[in-house]
């Protein structure tokens, strides 16, 4: 007898929409809320949460209809970065990194008013309040999917401004697929996704370039345990203007969305060898 798909889960921290396939889509940086009691700590500019992965829910508006699970947070990465390890180890050695509880914009300036950055006790509170519930939900959903299908696939969806000198040199390729140098997913899955990108000519792309996968991809990418994880970091310019007020361009979104659908279909068709 086929198991019923569990109902959606809505908490103060995240919403999880369980699906009927092995695929889970995570969007850890789409949240825009900063709790009222924390807002006085931040600069006025920081309250505009400019480093959000803007409009990804709208861009990937097809994933639930394909049967994928979807999890999205409510709170901004300026409160806590759900894609960093709880012990705050830098993701990219030798390069500028934002922290577990970021203290700088992607442009390098301070997020907090002078003397107001969180101390160790406040960071620990945020881990318990925001980070752990989201990550526990990822654990539980991937476990459910593997139990139901024999394997689980995690797609970690991200977006970023194409030029950010404080973080990287030059201009990013428009689509940046990360598999932690081929360790977070089966080689045949990595190759199949790379082929989808290689067959198109509308968008520049790279596999395991500057963005190889954050902590979510690294932690949950366990092919030997039938958990496969990939990250896609895409430039804002593929679907929106890169200047405030950061409004979704339906024309640009319509151009890139079919390619994203091809990537999702490839993930859904994957059968571990």
Beta strands, then each sheet from edge to edge (+ up, - down):
strand 1: 9-10
strand 2: 14-17
strand 3: 23-27
strand 4: 69-73
strand 5: 152-160
strand 6: 175-178
strand 7: 205-207
strand 8: 227-235
sheet 1: 1+ 2- 4+ 3+ 5+ 8+ 6- 7-
end
